[in-house]
């Protein structure tokens, strides 16, 4: 009986020592103040004080988009759209979606913007690229939105000839203008 007790004690000690060490409970922030969420997001980005690349006019931006789409120039298309750094420092701080009452976190806002842009660009490349589009022009809402130092245009539609008729489609999302530079906020579209 003593042998069984010793064995039982040894076996239970062995099982206890074989169990993985317990980890301290991790703390998950369910509500992070907007300023702190932005600070954390910006800590993972490079500071930006101006839009890099892009174009010097809205017309040139749209024409550049059309040319890049026709030639499947994905490098050029990526340079015409906001990057993560510009989003973090120039766009998000004054975008209505990041302000009350919405207060979408910068991480979630960037994720949804980036996903919509990638999906839209993929659709545009699959259905409209590799051939002349027959570009005629474009139109945007007449009244832009003023968001801090940003002027945001859109929605916009590209007009092009298809056969004997002119068609109009939303091939990209909003356009941001800041200090004489223009870029696309997103390539989300209505294709």
C-alpha positions, 0 to 999 in steps of 0.5 A: 500500500505504501508503494502504491501511495508513493507511485500515485504521489510520484505520478501526480507530481509528474503530471503537474510538472509536465503541464505547460506553465500558466501564462499571465492573462493578457489584457485586451483593450476593448475601448481605446481613446481615439488619440491613443489609437492614432498614436499607436497607428502612427508609431508603425508608420513613417511621418508624412507632411505632404502627398508624395507622388500623385499629380499636380491637378485632378485632371492629370490624376484621372488621365494618369489613372486611365493610362496606367489602367490601359497599360496595366501599369500597377506600379504607377497605379500604386503611386497614384493612391494614398499609402499607409503613411499618408493615411496615418498622418494626412488623411485619417486625422480629419476624415469624418469616419475617424471623428465622432460620432463614428470614431472608426479606429485607424487600424480598422479604417485603413484595413477596410480602405485597403481591402476595398481598394485592392478589390476595386483595382483587381476588378478594374484590371480584370475588366478594363485594362490592357486595351484603350478605354476610349476615355472622353472625360470624367465628372465629380460632385461639384462641391468637395468636402473640406476636411482640415487641410484636405479637399476631398472630391467625389464620388467621380465617374469616368466617361468613355466611348464604347462603340457608338455610345458614351458610358460612365462608370465609377472606376475609383473612389475619392480623390484627395487634394492637399497643398496642390497635390492630388491622389486617390484615397481608394480604388474602390469602384462600382464595377 
